[in-house]
Amino acid sequence: MKFVIAVDCEGPACVVGNPGKALSASSDFMFARKQATFETNAAASALFDAGADQVIVWDSHGQGINLLIDDLDPRCQILLGKGFRSRFPGLDKTFTGVLMIGYHAMEGTKDAVLAHTYSSDAYKNIRVNGQTVGEMALDASVAGEMDVPLIFVASDNHGCDEALKSMPWIETIATKIGLGRNCALSKHPQMAQAEIYAGVQRAIKNISRMEPFRFNPPIRVEIQFKTILQSLKAIVYRRRGWKPVGPRTIEKKLASMLDWNC
């Protein structure tokens, strides 16, 4: 069995950031990196204990250099850095499943902790075939194109609800209850780690019910920017075939979500 664990940093237990700041500029960013690492270890341990042959940890937050590498389970391989040509680099049909640790709800989700979609500064909405979607569905659809299912998500309660709406078969663990963008009722970090371990074990036991998630073709993706200024910066998108369809919105039709990279 082979797995990829995709790791973001907004969703771990006790991480709330500071109002008006990106997480990387917040006073709890070092803790976020540490807790994301430990929650990843809990998931990896459960996978190895279930018989996994290979576990790749993908540092998917920001510049991809967030996890405390020396503290990661040494049995894991690590994907890190920025500049990959697609989401889930290296994933192929030989993998059994993907997991998401520390992910978060989409931009605009009421009371969700640090909610955004890829960029908290730039993007107001990302829509696929007219439906607003977040990072979990978008990333899961890339894996789904290769027949690899998302099997587990750890996030705040709003992120878990979002993931289950698109993929009701997955296992989830809510690390905290979001009470606002920068406030939460959180589980103790060690309790969250223990629950993640148990949740991943349940996911492995129920692996036969997991399904690859896909968007129905033809796939029409729209990106709506928060401001006119941000949309003016989108010239790089236009060079890649994106077309303006409004003052702050661009659109592209994709043959496959394997072409998605944001």
N, C-alpha and C positions, 0 to 999 in steps of 0.2 A: 504494500500500500504506500502511496506517495501523496503528500499533501503540501499545499502552500498556505501559510498563515500571513495574511495581509494585516499590517499593524498601523493604525492611526493613533493620534495622541490626545484627542479631545474627549474620548469616551471612557477612559479608565476611572475607577473609583476615586472619589475625592478631588477630581480635577474640575475646576470651574473657571480658571483664568481671572483676569481683571477687566472691569468695564472699560470699553473703548480701546482695548489693546488686543493685538494678535496674541495667540497663546505663546508664541516664541518670545514675546516681550513681557510676558506675565510673570509674577513672582512665584508661581507654582510650576513653571515650565520644567525645572530640574526634577521636581517630584513627578510630573507627568511622564517624563522620559523613563524614570525609574519604575513607576507603576506599570507603564505600558510594557516594559521589559519583563517584569515579574508575572503579569497576566499572560504574556506570550509564553513564558516558561511553563505556566500551569497548563495551557492548551497543548504545548509540545509534549510535556510529560504524559498527558493523557493519551496522545497519539502514539507515542513510543510504547507505552504500557499496553496499548491495544494491538501492537504488532507492526507499527509503521516501519517501513524500510528507509524512507527518506522524508524529511520535513525541511522545507525551505521557508525561511522567515523573510518576508518582503517589507522593508521599512518604507511605507507609502506616504508618510507625512512630510509635507514641505519639500525640503531639499534631500530627503532620504538619508539623513545622517543623525538620527535622533536616539536610537536605542543604545543602551549601555552594553556594548558588544562583549566586554569581558564578563558580564554577568549573565549573558544568554546561555541557555543549555548548550554545552559544547557538541552535542550530537547534531545540532541544526546547521544547515548551510544558510548563508545570509545574502540577500539581494539588497543593495543599498546604493545611494547616489541618485543623481538626476540625469535625464537625457535618454531614457529608454524610449524606443520607438512606439511602444504600446503599453497598455495596462497589463498587469500580470505577466511581466517578461519571463520567458522560459517555460511558461505553462503549455502543456500539450495534452493530447487525448490519453496519455498513459497515466495521468494523475487521477487519484480517487476522489478528491474533493478539495475545496478551498474553505478557509475560515477567516473571519474578520474580527480582530481584537481592537478595541479603542475607537471604533467608528462612531459616527454621530448622525443625528437627524439632518434632513435637508433644510436649506435656507427658508426662513419664514415659519418654521414649525413652532407653535406656541409653547412657551416654557421649556423648550429643549435647550440643553446646555451647549453653548458654543455652536449652535446650529449654523450650517452654511453648506454650500455645494461647491467643492473644490477650492474656490477662492472667496473668502469673506468680504474682500474689497471689491471684486470685479463683477461677480455673477449674481443676478437677482433670481433667475430661473433657468433651468435646463429642462427642455421638454422633448420627449420622444413620442412621435406619432400623436402629438397634441396633449400628452399627459405629462404633468410635472413629476420629475423623478429626482432622486438623490444619489449620492455616491455609491450606496450599497447596491441598488438595482443596476446602476450603470456598470460597476465593476463586476457584479455577478453575471451580467449579460455577456461580458467579454469571455469569462470562463465558460458560460453556457454554450457559446459558439463552438467550443471544443469538446462539448458533451461532458464538461466537468461541473458538478453541482456545488453550490454554496451549501454548506451543511451546518454552520454555526456562526452566530453573531453575539458579541459582547458589546453593549452600548448602554446609554441611559434608557429609561423606560420608553421614551418617545422614539428613539432610534430602533429599539426592538419592535415596537408596534409597526413602524414603517417597513421594516424588513419582512415581518410576518404578513403584512398586507399583500406584498408581491409574491412572497415565497412561504406559504403557510406550513410547509413541511420541515422547515429548519428548526434547530434548537437555538434558544436564546437565553442569555443571562443578562438581566438588568443590573448594572453595577451601581446605579444611583437613580433617584427619582428627580427629574428636572423640575425645578420650581421657577425657573427664569433663565435668561441667557447666562448669568454668572452666579447662579445659586442652585443648590441641590440638597436633598436628603440622601446621603451616600451610605453605602455599606462600608464597613471597615475594609481597608485594602486586603488584609489577609483573608477575610470572609469572601470577598469577591474572587480572589484567586482560588480558594477551595471550591466555590460554586462553579467557576469556569472549568476546573478539572472535571468535576462531576458532569457538567453539561456536555463537555466534549465526549466523555465516555458514553453518554446517552446517544449522542449523535452517531457515534461509530456503531453502536448496537442497532440503530435504526437506519443504517446507511442504505438499505434496500429501498426505502421510501423516498430518498432524496432525488430531486429532479433538477436537471440543468434548466436555468432560467434564460429565456430568450424573448426578445421583442419580435413581433410579427413583421416580416418584410412586406413592402419596402420600408426601410427605416429612415424616417425623417427626423433629424435632430435640429432643435432650435436652441440658441443661447441668447438669453436676454441679459444685457449688461445693466448695472445699477445706475450708471450715469452716462451722459453723452460723451464725456471725456474718456471714460473707459472704453466705450464703443469705438472711439476714434483710434484707440491703440490696437484695434482688432485687425489692422492691415495684414499682420502675419497670418491670420486665419484666412483672409481673402486670397492670399497667395496659395493657400492649400485647397482652394475650391469652395470656400464658404461665401455665400451671397447675402447682402443686406436685404432684409424684408421689412424693415421698419427703422425708426430713428435710433433704436438701441438694440436691435435684434438681428442676428444673422442665422442662416439656415444652410444645412447641407444634407443631401441624401446619401446614405451609406449603403454599400452593397452588403456589408457585414459589420458587426460591432467590433470585429478584430481591427477595423480601421480607426476605432475610437481611441483618442489620446488627449486628455485634458489635464 
